[in-house]
Amino acid sequence: MKNIIVSLRGVIEGVKETSFEQPNQWVENSIELKKKNRLLEQKDKKLRKDTNQWMDHATYLQKELEKTKSFLRNQS
C-alpha cells in the first residue's frame, strides 16, 4: 500500500510539472506560429504586388499587340 501511495505521489508530481510546462510550451508555439504567419503575410503581400505588376504589364503588351495588328491590317 505504501508503494502505491509513493507511486501515486510521483504521478501527481509529474502531472503538476507537465501541466505547468504545457501552457508555457503552448505560448512559445503560439508566438512562433505568429512570427511565421507574419512572415507569410509579408511574402503574400509582395507576391500579390508582383503579380499585379506583371498583370498590368501583360495587359499593356496585349493592347500594344492589338494596335500593331490593327496598324498592319490598315497597311494592306
C-alpha positions as CSV (number, residue, x, y, z in Angstrom):
1,M,0.0,0.0,0.0
2,K,2.8,2.3,0.9
3,N,4.4,1.7,-2.5
4,I,1.2,2.6,-4.3
5,I,1.0,5.9,-2.4
6,V,4.6,6.7,-3.2
7,S,3.9,5.8,-6.9
8,L,0.8,8.0,-6.9
9,R,2.7,10.9,-5.5
10,G,5.2,10.5,-8.2
11,V,2.5,10.5,-10.9
12,I,0.8,13.5,-9.3
13,E,4.1,15.5,-9.2
14,G,4.7,14.5,-12.8
15,V,1.2,15.8,-13.8
16,K,1.8,19.0,-11.9
17,E,5.1,19.6,-13.7
18,T,3.6,18.8,-17.1
19,S,0.6,21.0,-16.5
20,F,2.9,23.9,-15.8
21,E,5.2,23.2,-18.7
22,Q,2.4,22.7,-21.3
23,P,1.0,26.2,-21.2
24,N,4.5,27.7,-21.5
25,Q,5.1,25.4,-24.4
26,W,1.8,26.4,-26.0
27,V,2.7,30.1,-25.5
28,E,6.1,29.6,-27.1
29,N,4.5,27.7,-30.0
30,S,1.8,30.3,-30.4
31,I,4.5,33.1,-30.5
32,E,6.5,31.1,-33.1
33,L,3.4,30.5,-35.2
34,K,2.5,34.2,-35.1
35,K,6.0,35.1,-36.3
36,K,5.8,32.6,-39.2
37,N,2.3,33.8,-40.1
38,R,3.5,37.4,-40.1
39,L,6.4,36.4,-42.5
40,L,4.0,34.5,-44.7
41,E,1.7,37.5,-44.8
42,Q,4.6,39.7,-45.9
43,K,5.6,37.3,-48.6
44,D,2.0,37.1,-49.8
45,K,1.7,40.9,-49.9
46,K,4.9,41.1,-52.0
47,L,3.8,38.3,-54.3
48,R,0.4,39.9,-54.9
49,K,2.1,43.2,-55.7
50,D,4.5,41.5,-58.1
51,T,1.6,39.6,-59.7
52,N,-0.4,42.8,-60.2
53,Q,2.6,44.5,-61.8
54,W,3.1,41.5,-64.2
55,M,-0.7,41.5,-65.0
56,D,-0.6,45.3,-65.7
57,H,2.5,44.7,-68.0
58,A,0.7,41.8,-69.8
59,T,-2.4,44.0,-70.3
60,Y,-0.2,46.7,-71.7
61,L,1.6,44.3,-74.1
62,Q,-1.8,42.8,-75.2
63,K,-3.0,46.3,-76.1
64,E,0.2,47.1,-78.0
65,L,-0.1,43.9,-79.9
66,E,-3.7,44.7,-80.9
67,K,-2.6,48.2,-82.0
68,T,0.2,46.6,-84.1
69,K,-2.2,44.1,-85.7
70,S,-4.6,46.9,-86.5
71,F,-1.9,49.0,-88.0
72,L,-0.6,46.2,-90.2
73,R,-4.2,45.4,-91.4
74,N,-4.6,49.0,-92.4
75,Q,-1.4,49.0,-94.3
76,S,-2.6,46.2,-96.6
